[in-house]
Amino acid sequence: MCELNERLSSQTSKLYPGEAKVQVEGRESKAMTDQIMTASKERLRSRMGALSRPDLKAVEDAILVQFGIRR
């Protein structure tokens, strides 16, 4: 499992190549890798959820697509 601090959306009907469909706390969400931002740990107030290994791989794949990197 991976701690989740990415940008998420509950609008999952349309999925672009730089996005990944994930489950967070039992709800389907979309990780939007085109909106990744940095934040210090001190600014994070609470943990949103965790990703399973398959969902984490989907997010990693979407990040690679977003940056034009091949595995």
N, CA, C, O and CB atoms as a CASP TS submission, in Angstrom:
PFRMAT TS
TARGET T0000
AUTHOR 0000-0000-0000
METHOD Language model
MODEL 1
PARENT N/A
ATOM      1  N   MET     1       0.837  -1.173   0.000  1.00  0.00           N
ATOM      2  CA  MET     1       0.000   0.000   0.000  1.00  0.00           C
ATOM      3  C   MET     1       0.889   1.245   0.000  1.00  0.00           C
ATOM      4  O   MET     1       1.999   1.240   0.533  1.00  0.00           O
ATOM      5  CB  MET     1      -0.956  -0.007   1.215  1.00  0.00           C
ATOM      6  N   CYS     2       0.377   2.293  -0.602  1.00  0.00           N
ATOM      7  CA  CYS     2       1.124   3.541  -0.710  1.00  0.00           C
ATOM      8  C   CYS     2       0.256   4.671  -0.183  1.00  0.00           C
ATOM      9  O   CYS     2      -0.944   4.710  -0.456  1.00  0.00           O
ATOM     10  CB  CYS     2       1.564   3.813  -2.180  1.00  0.00           C
ATOM     11  N   GLU     3       0.838   5.575   0.558  1.00  0.00           N
ATOM     12  CA  GLU     3       0.102   6.738   1.029  1.00  0.00           C
ATOM     13  C   GLU     3      -0.298   7.586  -0.163  1.00  0.00           C
ATOM     14  O   GLU     3       0.479   7.752  -1.103  1.00  0.00           O
ATOM     15  CB  GLU     3       0.941   7.562   2.035  1.00  0.00           C
ATOM     16  N   LEU     4      -1.505   8.121  -0.127  1.00  0.00           N
ATOM     17  CA  LEU     4      -2.040   8.847  -1.274  1.00  0.00           C
ATOM     18  C   LEU     4      -2.092  10.332  -1.000  1.00  0.00           C
ATOM     19  O   LEU     4      -2.799  10.783  -0.099  1.00  0.00           O
ATOM     20  CB  LEU     4      -3.424   8.336  -1.633  1.00  0.00           C
ATOM     21  N   ASN     5      -1.336  11.100  -1.785  1.00  0.00           N
ATOM     22  CA  ASN     5      -1.331  12.557  -1.671  1.00  0.00           C
ATOM     23  C   ASN     5      -1.476  13.200  -3.044  1.00  0.00           C
ATOM     24  O   ASN     5      -1.181  14.385  -3.199  1.00  0.00           O
ATOM     25  CB  ASN     5      -0.041  13.043  -0.988  1.00  0.00           C
ATOM     26  N   GLU     6      -1.916  12.455  -4.031  1.00  0.00           N
ATOM     27  CA  GLU     6      -2.081  12.956  -5.395  1.00  0.00           C
ATOM     28  C   GLU     6      -3.403  13.719  -5.504  1.00  0.00           C
ATOM     29  O   GLU     6      -4.213  13.714  -4.577  1.00  0.00           O
ATOM     30  CB  GLU     6      -2.036  11.787  -6.423  1.00  0.00           C
ATOM     31  N   ARG     7      -3.606  14.365  -6.631  1.00  0.00           N
ATOM     32  CA  ARG     7      -4.885  15.012  -6.925  1.00  0.00           C
ATOM     33  C   ARG     7      -5.867  13.946  -7.380  1.00  0.00           C
ATOM     34  O   ARG     7      -5.535  13.119  -8.230  1.00  0.00           O
ATOM     35  CB  ARG     7      -4.726  16.127  -8.010  1.00  0.00           C
ATOM     36  N   LEU     8      -7.079  13.955  -6.821  1.00  0.00           N
ATOM     37  CA  LEU     8      -8.095  12.972  -7.175  1.00  0.00           C
ATOM     38  C   LEU     8      -9.363  13.660  -7.629  1.00  0.00           C
ATOM     39  O   LEU     8      -9.633  14.810  -7.280  1.00  0.00           O
ATOM     40  CB  LEU     8      -8.388  12.048  -5.997  1.00  0.00           C
ATOM     41  N   SER     9     -10.140  12.926  -8.418  1.00  0.00           N
ATOM     42  CA  SER     9     -11.446  13.388  -8.849  1.00  0.00           C
ATOM     43  C   SER     9     -12.404  12.209  -8.776  1.00  0.00           C
ATOM     44  O   SER     9     -12.013  11.069  -9.029  1.00  0.00           O
ATOM     45  CB  SER     9     -11.394  13.993 -10.290  1.00  0.00           C
ATOM     46  N   SER    10     -13.652  12.479  -8.433  1.00  0.00           N
ATOM     47  CA  SER    10     -14.654  11.410  -8.432  1.00  0.00           C
ATOM     48  C   SER    10     -15.295  11.264  -9.807  1.00  0.00           C
ATOM     49  O   SER    10     -16.091  10.348 -10.019  1.00  0.00           O
ATOM     50  CB  SER    10     -15.733  11.685  -7.374  1.00  0.00           C
ATOM     51  N   GLN    11     -14.965  12.146 -10.743  1.00  0.00           N
ATOM     52  CA  GLN    11     -15.491  12.082 -12.105  1.00  0.00           C
ATOM     53  C   GLN    11     -14.663  11.079 -12.910  1.00  0.00           C
ATOM     54  O   GLN    11     -13.643  11.447 -13.494  1.00  0.00           O
ATOM     55  CB  GLN    11     -15.471  13.491 -12.782  1.00  0.00           C
ATOM     56  N   THR    12     -15.091   9.831 -12.944  1.00  0.00           N
ATOM     57  CA  THR    12     -14.291   8.774 -13.562  1.00  0.00           C
ATOM     58  C   THR    12     -14.843   8.288 -14.894  1.00  0.00           C
ATOM     59  O   THR    12     -14.331   7.317 -15.451  1.00  0.00           O
ATOM     60  CB  THR    12     -14.182   7.617 -12.625  1.00  0.00           C
ATOM     61  N   SER    13     -15.875   8.939 -15.415  1.00  0.00           N
ATOM     62  CA  SER    13     -16.472   8.456 -16.662  1.00  0.00           C
ATOM     63  C   SER    13     -15.540   8.612 -17.860  1.00  0.00           C
ATOM     64  O   SER    13     -15.578   7.791 -18.776  1.00  0.00           O
ATOM     65  CB  SER    13     -17.767   9.192 -16.930  1.00  0.00           C
ATOM     66  N   LYS    14     -14.714   9.636 -17.871  1.00  0.00           N
ATOM     67  CA  LYS    14     -13.760   9.850 -18.957  1.00  0.00           C
ATOM     68  C   LYS    14     -12.354   9.783 -18.381  1.00  0.00           C
ATOM     69  O   LYS    14     -12.033  10.468 -17.411  1.00  0.00           O
ATOM     70  CB  LYS    14     -14.007  11.218 -19.672  1.00  0.00           C
ATOM     71  N   LEU    15     -11.518   8.944 -18.995  1.00  0.00           N
ATOM     72  CA  LEU    15     -10.166   8.738 -18.487  1.00  0.00           C
ATOM     73  C   LEU    15      -9.171   9.040 -19.595  1.00  0.00           C
ATOM     74  O   LEU    15      -9.206   8.410 -20.652  1.00  0.00           O
ATOM     75  CB  LEU    15      -9.980   7.289 -17.957  1.00  0.00           C
ATOM     76  N   TYR    16      -8.280  10.006 -19.359  1.00  0.00           N
ATOM     77  CA  TYR    16      -7.247  10.362 -20.319  1.00  0.00           C
ATOM     78  C   TYR    16      -5.991   9.544 -20.038  1.00  0.00           C
ATOM     79  O   TYR    16      -5.859   8.988 -18.948  1.00  0.00           O
ATOM     80  CB  TYR    16      -6.940  11.879 -20.264  1.00  0.00           C
ATOM     81  N   PRO    17      -5.062   9.456 -20.995  1.00  0.00           N
ATOM     82  CA  PRO    17      -3.861   8.636 -20.793  1.00  0.00           C
ATOM     83  C   PRO    17      -3.033   9.029 -19.572  1.00  0.00           C
ATOM     84  O   PRO    17      -2.390   8.163 -18.979  1.00  0.00           O
ATOM     85  CB  PRO    17      -2.998   8.715 -22.009  1.00  0.00           C
ATOM     86  N   GLY    18      -3.024  10.274 -19.183  1.00  0.00           N
ATOM     87  CA  GLY    18      -2.270  10.723 -18.023  1.00  0.00           C
ATOM     88  C   GLY    18      -3.057  10.629 -16.727  1.00  0.00           C
ATOM     89  O   GLY    18      -2.708  11.281 -15.743  1.00  0.00           O
ATOM     90  N   GLU    19      -4.113   9.827 -16.711  1.00  0.00           N
ATOM     91  CA  GLU    19      -4.943   9.650 -15.521  1.00  0.00           C
ATOM     92  C   GLU    19      -5.068   8.152 -15.219  1.00  0.00           C
ATOM     93  O   GLU    19      -4.909   7.315 -16.108  1.00  0.00           O
ATOM     94  CB  GLU    19      -6.356  10.299 -15.720  1.00  0.00           C
ATOM     95  N   ALA    20      -5.351   7.833 -13.973  1.00  0.00           N
ATOM     96  CA  ALA    20      -5.488   6.433 -13.571  1.00  0.00           C
ATOM     97  C   ALA    20      -6.709   6.280 -12.675  1.00  0.00           C
ATOM     98  O   ALA    20      -6.926   7.078 -11.763  1.00  0.00           O
ATOM     99  CB  ALA    20      -4.210   5.935 -12.842  1.00  0.00           C
ATOM    100  N   LYS    21      -7.503   5.249 -12.941  1.00  0.00           N
ATOM    101  CA  LYS    21      -8.655   4.946 -12.102  1.00  0.00           C
ATOM    102  C   LYS    21      -8.153   4.147 -10.898  1.00  0.00           C
ATOM    103  O   LYS    21      -7.451   3.149 -11.060  1.00  0.00           O
ATOM    104  CB  LYS    21      -9.758   4.151 -12.901  1.00  0.00           C
ATOM    105  N   VAL    22      -8.516   4.589  -9.690  1.00  0.00           N
ATOM    106  CA  VAL    22      -8.053   3.952  -8.455  1.00  0.00           C
ATOM    107  C   VAL    22      -9.215   3.821  -7.461  1.00  0.00           C
ATOM    108  O   VAL    22     -10.250   4.471  -7.606  1.00  0.00           O
ATOM    109  CB  VAL    22      -6.889   4.766  -7.826  1.00  0.00           C
ATOM    110  N   GLN    23      -9.024   2.985  -6.473  1.00  0.00           N
ATOM    111  CA  GLN    23      -9.987   2.830  -5.375  1.00  0.00           C
ATOM    112  C   GLN    23      -9.385   3.475  -4.128  1.00  0.00           C
ATOM    113  O   GLN    23      -8.269   3.140  -3.732  1.00  0.00           O
ATOM    114  CB  GLN    23     -10.334   1.307  -5.118  1.00  0.00           C
ATOM    115  N   VAL    24     -10.119   4.397  -3.512  1.00  0.00           N
ATOM    116  CA  VAL    24      -9.672   5.046  -2.280  1.00  0.00           C
ATOM    117  C   VAL    24     -10.807   4.943  -1.275  1.00  0.00           C
ATOM    118  O   VAL    24     -11.901   5.463  -1.493  1.00  0.00           O
ATOM    119  CB  VAL    24      -9.258   6.548  -2.526  1.00  0.00           C
ATOM    120  N   GLU    25     -10.527   4.262  -0.171  1.00  0.00           N
ATOM    121  CA  GLU    25     -11.543   4.070   0.867  1.00  0.00           C
ATOM    122  C   GLU    25     -12.821   3.468   0.282  1.00  0.00           C
ATOM    123  O   GLU    25     -13.926   3.842   0.677  1.00  0.00           O
ATOM    124  CB  GLU    25     -11.858   5.407   1.559  1.00  0.00           C
ATOM    125  N   GLY    26     -12.666   2.536  -0.658  1.00  0.00           N
ATOM    126  CA  GLY    26     -13.812   1.847  -1.252  1.00  0.00           C
ATOM    127  C   GLY    26     -14.549   2.629  -2.328  1.00  0.00           C
ATOM    128  O   GLY    26     -15.544   2.145  -2.868  1.00  0.00           O
ATOM    129  N   ARG    27     -14.083   3.817  -2.644  1.00  0.00           N
ATOM    130  CA  ARG    27     -14.729   4.642  -3.680  1.00  0.00           C
ATOM    131  C   ARG    27     -13.835   4.736  -4.895  1.00  0.00           C
ATOM    132  O   ARG    27     -12.616   4.860  -4.777  1.00  0.00           O
ATOM    133  CB  ARG    27     -15.052   6.058  -3.146  1.00  0.00           C
ATOM    134  N   GLU    28     -14.450   4.675  -6.071  1.00  0.00           N
ATOM    135  CA  GLU    28     -13.697   4.833  -7.311  1.00  0.00           C
ATOM    136  C   GLU    28     -13.344   6.301  -7.509  1.00  0.00           C
ATOM    137  O   GLU    28     -14.198   7.181  -7.405  1.00  0.00           O
ATOM    138  CB  GLU    28     -14.502   4.296  -8.520  1.00  0.00           C
ATOM    139  N   SER    29     -12.081   6.544  -7.795  1.00  0.00           N
ATOM    140  CA  SER    29     -11.594   7.905  -8.023  1.00  0.00           C
ATOM    141  C   SER    29     -10.649   7.898  -9.210  1.00  0.00           C
ATOM    142  O   SER    29     -10.285   6.843  -9.729  1.00  0.00           O
ATOM    143  CB  SER    29     -10.886   8.470  -6.760  1.00  0.00           C
ATOM    144  N   LYS    30     -10.261   9.081  -9.628  1.00  0.00           N
ATOM    145  CA  LYS    30      -9.331   9.228 -10.739  1.00  0.00           C
ATOM    146  C   LYS    30      -8.141  10.046 -10.255  1.00  0.00           C
ATOM    147  O   LYS    30      -8.301  11.175  -9.790  1.00  0.00           O
ATOM    148  CB  LYS    30     -10.017   9.904 -11.974  1.00  0.00           C
ATOM    149  N   ALA    31      -6.934   9.464 -10.367  1.00  0.00           N
ATOM    150  CA  ALA    31      -5.709  10.189 -10.031  1.00  0.00           C
ATOM    151  C   ALA    31      -5.300  10.981 -11.268  1.00  0.00           C
ATOM    152  O   ALA    31      -5.110  10.412 -12.344  1.00  0.00           O
ATOM    153  CB  ALA    31      -4.558   9.209  -9.564  1.00  0.00           C
ATOM    154  N   MET    32      -5.167  12.272 -11.112  1.00  0.00           N
ATOM    155  CA  MET    32      -4.865  13.152 -12.239  1.00  0.00           C
ATOM    156  C   MET    32      -3.389  13.532 -12.192  1.00  0.00           C
ATOM    157  O   MET    32      -3.005  14.470 -11.493  1.00  0.00           O
ATOM    158  CB  MET    32      -5.764  14.423 -12.215  1.00  0.00           C
ATOM    159  N   THR    33      -2.568  12.803 -12.938  1.00  0.00           N
ATOM    160  CA  THR    33      -1.127  13.005 -12.871  1.00  0.00           C
ATOM    161  C   THR    33      -0.674  14.282 -13.564  1.00  0.00           C
ATOM    162  O   THR    33       0.493  14.659 -13.454  1.00  0.00           O
ATOM    163  CB  THR    33      -0.423  11.830 -13.476  1.00  0.00           C
ATOM    164  N   ASP    34      -1.568  14.950 -14.272  1.00  0.00           N
ATOM    165  CA  ASP    34      -1.206  16.235 -14.864  1.00  0.00           C
ATOM    166  C   ASP    34      -1.332  17.355 -13.844  1.00  0.00           C
ATOM    167  O   ASP    34      -1.033  18.508 -14.155  1.00  0.00           O
ATOM    168  CB  ASP    34      -2.082  16.531 -16.082  1.00  0.00           C
ATOM    169  N   GLN    35      -1.775  17.031 -12.619  1.00  0.00           N
ATOM    170  CA  GLN    35      -1.936  18.040 -11.573  1.00  0.00           C
ATOM    171  C   GLN    35      -1.136  17.696 -10.319  1.00  0.00           C
ATOM    172  O   GLN    35      -1.517  18.085  -9.215  1.00  0.00           O
ATOM    173  CB  GLN    35      -3.409  18.194 -11.219  1.00  0.00           C
ATOM    174  N   ILE    36      -0.036  16.974 -10.480  1.00  0.00           N
ATOM    175  CA  ILE    36       0.816  16.631  -9.346  1.00  0.00           C
ATOM    176  C   ILE    36       1.480  17.902  -8.832  1.00  0.00           C
ATOM    177  O   ILE    36       1.914  18.752  -9.608  1.00  0.00           O
ATOM    178  CB  ILE    36       1.883  15.565  -9.743  1.00  0.00           C
ATOM    179  N   MET    37       1.549  18.012  -7.518  1.00  0.00           N
ATOM    180  CA  MET    37       2.239  19.148  -6.911  1.00  0.00           C
ATOM    181  C   MET    37       2.964  18.665  -5.662  1.00  0.00           C
ATOM    182  O   MET    37       2.629  17.621  -5.102  1.00  0.00           O
ATOM    183  CB  MET    37       1.242  20.301  -6.568  1.00  0.00           C
ATOM    184  N   THR    38       3.937  19.416  -5.242  1.00  0.00           N
ATOM    185  CA  THR    38       4.665  19.059  -4.034  1.00  0.00           C
ATOM    186  C   THR    38       4.064  19.777  -2.839  1.00  0.00           C
ATOM    187  O   THR    38       3.507  20.869  -2.960  1.00  0.00           O
ATOM    188  CB  THR    38       6.159  19.399  -4.173  1.00  0.00           C
ATOM    189  N   ALA    39       4.188  19.139  -1.683  1.00  0.00           N
ATOM    190  CA  ALA    39       3.739  19.742  -0.429  1.00  0.00           C
ATOM    191  C   ALA    39       4.592  19.163   0.685  1.00  0.00           C
ATOM    192  O   ALA    39       4.906  17.973   0.675  1.00  0.00           O
ATOM    193  CB  ALA    39       2.208  19.483  -0.170  1.00  0.00           C
ATOM    194  N   SER    40       4.960  19.977   1.623  1.00  0.00           N
ATOM    195  CA  SER    40       5.752  19.474   2.739  1.00  0.00           C
ATOM    196  C   SER    40       4.870  18.599   3.629  1.00  0.00           C
ATOM    197  O   SER    40       3.657  18.793   3.694  1.00  0.00           O
ATOM    198  CB  SER    40       6.369  20.646   3.555  1.00  0.00           C
ATOM    199  N   LYS    41       5.483  17.645   4.304  1.00  0.00           N
ATOM    200  CA  LYS    41       4.740  16.756   5.200  1.00  0.00           C
ATOM    201  C   LYS    41       4.059  17.547   6.312  1.00  0.00           C
ATOM    202  O   LYS    41       3.000  17.151   6.799  1.00  0.00           O
ATOM    203  CB  LYS    41       5.674  15.697   5.801  1.00  0.00           C
ATOM    204  N   GLU    42       4.656  18.647   6.711  1.00  0.00           N
ATOM    205  CA  GLU    42       4.081  19.474   7.774  1.00  0.00           C
ATOM    206  C   GLU    42       2.736  20.082   7.365  1.00  0.00           C
ATOM    207  O   GLU    42       1.882  20.326   8.218  1.00  0.00           O
ATOM    208  CB  GLU    42       5.056  20.585   8.155  1.00  0.00           C
ATOM    209  N   ARG    43       2.545  20.325   6.072  1.00  0.00           N
ATOM    210  CA  ARG    43       1.297  20.930   5.599  1.00  0.00           C
ATOM    211  C   ARG    43       0.161  19.926   5.475  1.00  0.00           C
ATOM    212  O   ARG    43      -1.007  20.312   5.428  1.00  0.00           O
ATOM    213  CB  ARG    43       1.522  21.593   4.265  1.00  0.00           C
ATOM    214  N   LEU    44       0.496  18.642   5.423  1.00  0.00           N
ATOM    215  CA  LEU    44      -0.536  17.613   5.278  1.00  0.00           C
ATOM    216  C   LEU    44      -1.189  17.363   6.628  1.00  0.00           C
ATOM    217  O   LEU    44      -0.515  16.994   7.590  1.00  0.00           O
ATOM    218  CB  LEU    44       0.063  16.296   4.707  1.00  0.00           C
ATOM    219  N   ARG    45      -2.485  17.563   6.700  1.00  0.00           N
ATOM    220  CA  ARG    45      -3.190  17.441   7.977  1.00  0.00           C
ATOM    221  C   ARG    45      -3.685  16.027   8.243  1.00  0.00           C
ATOM    222  O   ARG    45      -3.644  15.556   9.379  1.00  0.00           O
ATOM    223  CB  ARG    45      -4.355  18.395   8.014  1.00  0.00           C
ATOM    224  N   SER    46      -4.149  15.354   7.206  1.00  0.00           N
ATOM    225  CA  SER    46      -4.654  14.002   7.403  1.00  0.00           C
ATOM    226  C   SER    46      -4.391  13.169   6.154  1.00  0.00           C
ATOM    227  O   SER    46      -4.216  13.694   5.054  1.00  0.00           O
ATOM    228  CB  SER    46      -6.162  14.021   7.738  1.00  0.00           C
ATOM    229  N   ARG    47      -4.369  11.880   6.357  1.00  0.00           N
ATOM    230  CA  ARG    47      -4.139  10.952   5.260  1.00  0.00           C
ATOM    231  C   ARG    47      -5.464  10.645   4.588  1.00  0.00           C
ATOM    232  O   ARG    47      -6.449  10.336   5.259  1.00  0.00           O
ATOM    233  CB  ARG    47      -3.459   9.655   5.758  1.00  0.00           C
ATOM    234  N   MET    48      -5.492  10.727   3.281  1.00  0.00           N
ATOM    235  CA  MET    48      -6.716  10.531   2.519  1.00  0.00           C
ATOM    236  C   MET    48      -7.048   9.061   2.347  1.00  0.00           C
ATOM    237  O   MET    48      -8.220   8.684   2.321  1.00  0.00           O
ATOM    238  CB  MET    48      -6.598  11.188   1.168  1.00  0.00           C
ATOM    239  N   GLY    49      -6.022   8.229   2.230  1.00  0.00           N
ATOM    240  CA  GLY    49      -6.238   6.813   2.012  1.00  0.00           C
ATOM    241  C   GLY    49      -4.953   6.172   1.550  1.00  0.00           C
ATOM    242  O   GLY    49      -3.880   6.764   1.663  1.00  0.00           O
ATOM    243  N   ALA    50      -5.056   4.974   1.035  1.00  0.00           N
ATOM    244  CA  ALA    50      -3.887   4.236   0.560  1.00  0.00           C
ATOM    245  C   ALA    50      -4.231   3.550  -0.748  1.00  0.00           C
ATOM    246  O   ALA    50      -5.390   3.229  -1.012  1.00  0.00           O
ATOM    247  CB  ALA    50      -3.409   3.203   1.613  1.00  0.00           C
ATOM    248  N   LEU    51      -3.206   3.327  -1.566  1.00  0.00           N
ATOM    249  CA  LEU    51      -3.399   2.644  -2.847  1.00  0.00           C
ATOM    250  C   LEU    51      -2.896   1.213  -2.753  1.00  0.00           C
ATOM    251  O   LEU    51      -1.888   0.939  -2.100  1.00  0.00           O
ATOM    252  CB  LEU    51      -2.676   3.395  -3.987  1.00  0.00           C
ATOM    253  N   SER    52      -3.600   0.310  -3.405  1.00  0.00           N
ATOM    254  CA  SER    52      -3.126  -1.063  -3.532  1.00  0.00           C
ATOM    255  C   SER    52      -1.976  -1.073  -4.528  1.00  0.00           C
ATOM    256  O   SER    52      -1.776  -0.096  -5.250  1.00  0.00           O
ATOM    257  CB  SER    52      -4.276  -2.027  -3.983  1.00  0.00           C
ATOM    258  N   ARG    53      -1.232  -2.141  -4.577  1.00  0.00           N
ATOM    259  CA  ARG    53      -0.119  -2.241  -5.534  1.00  0.00           C
ATOM    260  C   ARG    53      -0.587  -2.087  -6.984  1.00  0.00           C
ATOM    261  O   ARG    53       0.059  -1.366  -7.745  1.00  0.00           O
ATOM    262  CB  ARG    53       0.596  -3.584  -5.366  1.00  0.00           C
ATOM    263  N   PRO    54      -1.694  -2.741  -7.402  1.00  0.00           N
ATOM    264  CA  PRO    54      -2.146  -2.541  -8.793  1.00  0.00           C
ATOM    265  C   PRO    54      -2.542  -1.091  -9.091  1.00  0.00           C
ATOM    266  O   PRO    54      -2.260  -0.582 -10.175  1.00  0.00           O
ATOM    267  CB  PRO    54      -3.330  -3.453  -9.085  1.00  0.00           C
ATOM    268  N   ASP    55      -3.197  -0.423  -8.126  1.00  0.00           N
ATOM    269  CA  ASP    55      -3.568   0.981  -8.328  1.00  0.00           C
ATOM    270  C   ASP    55      -2.326   1.861  -8.377  1.00  0.00           C
ATOM    271  O   ASP    55      -2.259   2.799  -9.173  1.00  0.00           O
ATOM    272  CB  ASP    55      -4.514   1.460  -7.210  1.00  0.00           C
ATOM    273  N   LEU    56      -1.341   1.565  -7.530  1.00  0.00           N
ATOM    274  CA  LEU    56      -0.098   2.332  -7.541  1.00  0.00           C
ATOM    275  C   LEU    56       0.606   2.187  -8.891  1.00  0.00           C
ATOM    276  O   LEU    56       1.137   3.162  -9.422  1.00  0.00           O
ATOM    277  CB  LEU    56       0.831   1.872  -6.398  1.00  0.00           C
ATOM    278  N   LYS    57       0.612   0.975  -9.445  1.00  0.00           N
ATOM    279  CA  LYS    57       1.219   0.769 -10.760  1.00  0.00           C
ATOM    280  C   LYS    57       0.474   1.562 -11.828  1.00  0.00           C
ATOM    281  O   LYS    57       1.099   2.125 -12.727  1.00  0.00           O
ATOM    282  CB  LYS    57       1.231  -0.725 -11.121  1.00  0.00           C
ATOM    283  N   ALA    58      -0.860   1.613 -11.740  1.00  0.00           N
ATOM    284  CA  ALA    58      -1.645   2.396 -12.704  1.00  0.00           C
ATOM    285  C   ALA    58      -1.284   3.877 -12.624  1.00  0.00           C
ATOM    286  O   ALA    58      -1.187   4.546 -13.653  1.00  0.00           O
ATOM    287  CB  ALA    58      -3.153   2.207 -12.452  1.00  0.00           C
ATOM    288  N   VAL    59      -1.083   4.394 -11.410  1.00  0.00           N
ATOM    289  CA  VAL    59      -0.689   5.799 -11.243  1.00  0.00           C
ATOM    290  C   VAL    59       0.721   6.003 -11.792  1.00  0.00           C
ATOM    291  O   VAL    59       0.978   6.984 -12.490  1.00  0.00           O
ATOM    292  CB  VAL    59      -0.759   6.223  -9.743  1.00  0.00           C
ATOM    293  N   GLU    60       1.631   5.088 -11.484  1.00  0.00           N
ATOM    294  CA  GLU    60       3.000   5.203 -12.012  1.00  0.00           C
ATOM    295  C   GLU    60       2.991   5.212 -13.535  1.00  0.00           C
ATOM    296  O   GLU    60       3.688   6.014 -14.157  1.00  0.00           O
ATOM    297  CB  GLU    60       3.883   4.045 -11.497  1.00  0.00           C
ATOM    298  N   ASP    61       2.202   4.321 -14.141  1.00  0.00           N
ATOM    299  CA  ASP    61       2.105   4.282 -15.603  1.00  0.00           C
ATOM    300  C   ASP    61       1.573   5.592 -16.159  1.00  0.00           C
ATOM    301  O   ASP    61       2.063   6.080 -17.177  1.00  0.00           O
ATOM    302  CB  ASP    61       1.209   3.129 -16.046  1.00  0.00           C
ATOM    303  N   ALA    62       0.567   6.169 -15.494  1.00  0.00           N
ATOM    304  CA  ALA    62       0.002   7.447 -15.941  1.00  0.00           C
ATOM    305  C   ALA    62       1.030   8.573 -15.819  1.00  0.00           C
ATOM    306  O   ALA    62       1.092   9.453 -16.678  1.00  0.00           O
ATOM    307  CB  ALA    62      -1.258   7.791 -15.124  1.00  0.00           C
ATOM    308  N   ILE    63       1.835   8.546 -14.757  1.00  0.00           N
ATOM    309  CA  ILE    63       2.897   9.558 -14.589  1.00  0.00           C
ATOM    310  C   ILE    63       3.909   9.440 -15.729  1.00  0.00           C
ATOM    311  O   ILE    63       4.328  10.448 -16.299  1.00  0.00           O
ATOM    312  CB  ILE    63       3.613   9.393 -13.207  1.00  0.00           C
ATOM    313  N   LEU    64       4.297   8.214 -16.056  1.00  0.00           N
ATOM    314  CA  LEU    64       5.251   8.003 -17.144  1.00  0.00           C
ATOM    315  C   LEU    64       4.687   8.519 -18.467  1.00  0.00           C
ATOM    316  O   LEU    64       5.406   9.143 -19.247  1.00  0.00           O
ATOM    317  CB  LEU    64       5.609   6.511 -17.263  1.00  0.00           C
ATOM    318  N   VAL    65       3.418   8.263 -18.718  1.00  0.00           N
ATOM    319  CA  VAL    65       2.770   8.785 -19.934  1.00  0.00           C
ATOM    320  C   VAL    65       2.792  10.305 -19.915  1.00  0.00           C
ATOM    321  O   VAL    65       3.117  10.935 -20.921  1.00  0.00           O
ATOM    322  CB  VAL    65       1.308   8.268 -20.055  1.00  0.00           C
ATOM    323  N   GLN    66       2.446  10.903 -18.769  1.00  0.00           N
ATOM    324  CA  GLN    66       2.389  12.358 -18.648  1.00  0.00           C
ATOM    325  C   GLN    66       3.731  12.999 -18.969  1.00  0.00           C
ATOM    326  O   GLN    66       3.782  14.060 -19.591  1.00  0.00           O
ATOM    327  CB  GLN    66       1.947  12.756 -17.247  1.00  0.00           C
ATOM    328  N   PHE    67       4.825  12.355 -18.544  1.00  0.00           N
ATOM    329  CA  PHE    67       6.171  12.895 -18.780  1.00  0.00           C
ATOM    330  C   PHE    67       6.826  12.345 -20.026  1.00  0.00           C
ATOM    331  O   PHE    67       7.967  12.698 -20.324  1.00  0.00           O
ATOM    332  CB  PHE    67       7.048  12.611 -17.603  1.00  0.00           C
ATOM    333  N   GLY    68       6.133  11.487 -20.766  1.00  0.00           N
ATOM    334  CA  GLY    68       6.680  10.954 -22.002  1.00  0.00           C
ATOM    335  C   GLY    68       7.854  10.004 -21.796  1.00  0.00           C
ATOM    336  O   GLY    68       8.782   9.973 -22.604  1.00  0.00           O
ATOM    337  N   ILE    69       7.813   9.238 -20.724  1.00  0.00           N
ATOM    338  CA  ILE    69       8.889   8.300 -20.399  1.00  0.00           C
ATOM    339  C   ILE    69       8.414   6.880 -20.683  1.00  0.00           C
ATOM    340  O   ILE    69       7.310   6.496 -20.296  1.00  0.00           O
ATOM    341  CB  ILE    69       9.334   8.448 -18.910  1.00  0.00           C
ATOM    342  N   ARG    70       9.253   6.108 -21.359  1.00  0.00           N
ATOM    343  CA  ARG    70       8.921   4.696 -21.605  1.00  0.00           C
ATOM    344  C   ARG    70       9.578   3.836 -20.547  1.00  0.00           C
ATOM    345  O   ARG    70      10.682   4.140 -20.096  1.00  0.00           O
ATOM    346  CB  ARG    70       9.372   4.248 -23.024  1.00  0.00           C
ATOM    347  N   ARG    71       8.913   2.766 -20.146  1.00  0.00           N
ATOM    348  CA  ARG    71       9.507   1.804 -19.190  1.00  0.00           C
ATOM    349  C   ARG    71      10.525   0.976 -19.880  1.00  0.00           C
ATOM    350  O   ARG    71      11.140   0.109 -19.258  1.00  0.00           O
ATOM    351  CB  ARG    71       8.446   0.900 -18.559  1.00  0.00           C
TER
END
